[in-house]
Every structure is written in structure tokens, then in C-alpha cells.
Amino acid sequence: MLQAIVPKLPAKDIEATKAFYLEKLEFKLIGQYVDYILLTKDQIEIHFYLDQNVVPHLSDRMVYIRVSEHIEKWYEELLQKKVELASLGKLEPKPWGQLEFSILDINGTLLTFGQPVLF
């Protein structure tokens, strides 16, 4: 019966978070309320709520996003936009059969993108 999962993540600054996801990651805004935004890209959706206590460099939040194709192109686009890679976040194949890379959003959330490796 389960269909999808939608992360609800804290954001230190809603407008800055919105700008990062819209401009750097090319998400689309599908809803905005006083202290809450809803964003989408392709088949995924992420929500953010205001939490001014967020300390980005102390974050332990992580989201794994599966990619169906063209992960190399996505990686190169983000590098050109100067999106910060996480430490050890460069694009590489992993032993569990995924080609992955990781970035940090402006709230310190680790976003890992993974595409199955075809052998």
C-alpha cells in the first residue's frame, strides 16, 4: 500500500533554502506557507519547515535519492553551479552496485544521489 516517502526537513532560513533548491538543484516550488515550503523535481518531493536552531555544520540529516539515468550529467551540472560536494562525495561506483555522489545543502543535510551500475 505504501507509495512514496516525502522527507520533511528543517531549514534555518526558508527563503534561502528555497533559492538553493530552485536555482542550484532546479526543483520547482509547489506550495509555500508562512514557515513551510513544498518542492518537487521529477518524481520526488521534499518539504521544509522553519527551524532557526539549525546549525548546518552539526547536521546529521541524510536523504538518499535514487536516480534512474544520466547521473554523470547531473553531477557535472552541479559542479558547474559550484554546489558543494560532501567530504568523500565525488561520483564513484560503490560496492553495493550504485554509482553515487553526495552534496550538502545549505542546512547541512547530506543529499546522496545514486544510480544502479549496469554490469
KEKOL-532722 format. One record per residue (C-alpha): z, y, x; residue number from 1. Coordinates in nm, 3 decimals, padded with zeros to 5 digits. Layout:
N
@zz=Z; yy=Y; xx=X; i=NUM
...
***
This chain:
119
@zz=00.000; yy=00.000; xx=00.000; i=1
@zz=00.056; yy=00.241; xx=00.291; i=2
@zz=-00.241; yy=00.471; xx=00.351; i=3
@zz=-00.166; yy=00.728; xx=00.620; i=4
@zz=00.108; yy=00.891; xx=00.816; i=5
@zz=00.142; yy=01.269; xx=00.842; i=6
@zz=00.372; yy=01.396; xx=01.115; i=7
@zz=00.597; yy=01.689; xx=01.019; i=8
@zz=00.679; yy=01.866; xx=01.344; i=9
@zz=00.896; yy=02.165; xx=01.431; i=10
@zz=00.731; yy=02.485; xx=01.553; i=11
@zz=00.911; yy=02.765; xx=01.734; i=12
@zz=00.651; yy=03.013; xx=01.605; i=13
@zz=00.432; yy=02.920; xx=01.307; i=14
@zz=00.158; yy=03.175; xx=01.381; i=15
@zz=00.133; yy=03.080; xx=01.749; i=16
@zz=00.125; yy=02.712; xx=01.657; i=17
@zz=-00.146; yy=02.777; xx=01.400; i=18
@zz=-00.351; yy=02.971; xx=01.656; i=19
@zz=-00.318; yy=02.694; xx=01.917; i=20
@zz=-00.431; yy=02.418; xx=01.680; i=21
@zz=-00.712; yy=02.623; xx=01.524; i=22
@zz=-00.850; yy=02.777; xx=01.844; i=23
@zz=-00.783; yy=02.516; xx=02.111; i=24
@zz=-00.796; yy=02.191; xx=01.913; i=25
@zz=-01.033; yy=02.306; xx=01.635; i=26
@zz=-00.812; yy=02.198; xx=01.347; i=27
@zz=-00.857; yy=02.358; xx=01.005; i=28
@zz=-00.582; yy=02.522; xx=00.802; i=29
@zz=-00.546; yy=02.353; xx=00.462; i=30
@zz=-00.226; yy=02.521; xx=00.349; i=31
@zz=00.024; yy=02.783; xx=00.454; i=32
@zz=00.358; yy=02.883; xx=00.311; i=33
@zz=00.624; yy=03.117; xx=00.447; i=34
@zz=00.753; yy=02.883; xx=00.718; i=35
@zz=00.521; yy=02.582; xx=00.683; i=36
@zz=00.157; yy=02.503; xx=00.766; i=37
@zz=-00.072; yy=02.209; xx=00.697; i=38
@zz=-00.354; yy=02.138; xx=00.941; i=39
@zz=-00.636; yy=01.884; xx=00.947; i=40
@zz=-00.910; yy=01.760; xx=01.177; i=41
@zz=-01.149; yy=01.479; xx=01.095; i=42
@zz=-00.931; yy=01.204; xx=00.940; i=43
@zz=-00.586; yy=01.329; xx=01.044; i=44
@zz=-00.335; yy=01.578; xx=00.911; i=45
@zz=-00.033; yy=01.738; xx=01.079; i=46
@zz=00.230; yy=01.963; xx=00.920; i=47
@zz=00.455; yy=02.212; xx=01.099; i=48
@zz=00.777; yy=02.377; xx=00.984; i=49
@zz=00.953; yy=02.671; xx=01.144; i=50
@zz=01.241; yy=02.583; xx=01.374; i=51
@zz=01.330; yy=02.872; xx=01.603; i=52
@zz=01.562; yy=02.642; xx=01.800; i=53
@zz=01.269; yy=02.452; xx=01.953; i=54
@zz=01.279; yy=02.453; xx=02.333; i=55
@zz=00.932; yy=02.333; xx=02.439; i=56
@zz=01.026; yy=02.213; xx=02.789; i=57
@zz=01.307; yy=01.999; xx=02.642; i=58
@zz=01.096; yy=01.836; xx=02.371; i=59
@zz=01.089; yy=01.459; xx=02.330; i=60
@zz=00.846; yy=01.462; xx=02.036; i=61
@zz=00.531; yy=01.249; xx=02.069; i=62
@zz=00.233; yy=01.175; xx=01.846; i=63
@zz=-00.034; yy=00.913; xx=01.923; i=64
@zz=-00.375; yy=00.997; xx=01.776; i=65
@zz=-00.643; yy=00.728; xx=01.765; i=66
@zz=-00.997; yy=00.843; xx=01.845; i=67
@zz=-01.296; yy=00.648; xx=01.714; i=68
@zz=-01.560; yy=00.778; xx=01.957; i=69
@zz=-01.651; yy=01.037; xx=02.223; i=70
@zz=-01.305; yy=01.067; xx=02.379; i=71
@zz=-01.462; yy=01.171; xx=02.711; i=72
@zz=-01.640; yy=01.463; xx=02.542; i=73
@zz=-01.317; yy=01.567; xx=02.362; i=74
@zz=-01.128; yy=01.553; xx=02.693; i=75
@zz=-01.386; yy=01.773; xx=02.869; i=76
@zz=-01.386; yy=02.026; xx=02.584; i=77
@zz=-01.009; yy=02.061; xx=02.603; i=78
@zz=-01.018; yy=02.103; xx=02.981; i=79
@zz=-01.277; yy=02.380; xx=02.943; i=80
@zz=-01.045; yy=02.554; xx=02.695; i=81
@zz=-00.764; yy=02.534; xx=02.952; i=82
@zz=-00.546; yy=02.312; xx=02.733; i=83
@zz=-00.252; yy=02.192; xx=02.942; i=84
@zz=-00.254; yy=01.824; xx=03.027; i=85
@zz=00.078; yy=01.644; xx=03.024; i=86
@zz=00.202; yy=01.512; xx=03.356; i=87
@zz=00.013; yy=01.187; xx=03.412; i=88
@zz=-00.208; yy=01.296; xx=03.119; i=89
@zz=-00.554; yy=01.264; xx=03.273; i=90
@zz=-00.815; yy=01.050; xx=03.100; i=91
@zz=-00.790; yy=00.689; xx=03.215; i=92
@zz=-00.805; yy=00.331; xx=03.086; i=93
@zz=-00.470; yy=00.174; xx=03.009; i=94
@zz=-00.373; yy=-00.195; xx=03.041; i=95
@zz=-00.332; yy=-00.218; xx=02.662; i=96
@zz=-00.705; yy=-00.164; xx=02.609; i=97
@zz=-00.713; yy=00.207; xx=02.535; i=98
@zz=-00.884; yy=00.496; xx=02.713; i=99
@zz=-00.623; yy=00.771; xx=02.686; i=100
@zz=-00.524; yy=01.124; xx=02.780; i=101
@zz=-00.229; yy=01.341; xx=02.685; i=102
@zz=-00.172; yy=01.711; xx=02.632; i=103
@zz=00.127; yy=01.926; xx=02.545; i=104
@zz=00.110; yy=02.162; xx=02.251; i=105
@zz=00.287; yy=02.497; xx=02.265; i=106
@zz=00.602; yy=02.346; xx=02.113; i=107
@zz=00.626; yy=02.080; xx=02.383; i=108
@zz=00.501; yy=01.797; xx=02.161; i=109
@zz=00.314; yy=01.531; xx=02.357; i=110
@zz=-00.017; yy=01.452; xx=02.189; i=111
@zz=-00.178; yy=01.136; xx=02.325; i=112
@zz=-00.536; yy=01.060; xx=02.229; i=113
@zz=-00.658; yy=00.701; xx=02.260; i=114
@zz=-00.987; yy=00.523; xx=02.204; i=115
@zz=-01.035; yy=00.145; xx=02.235; i=116
@zz=-01.201; yy=00.041; xx=02.559; i=117
@zz=-01.511; yy=-00.166; xx=02.500; i=118
@zz=-01.548; yy=-00.451; xx=02.748; i=119
***
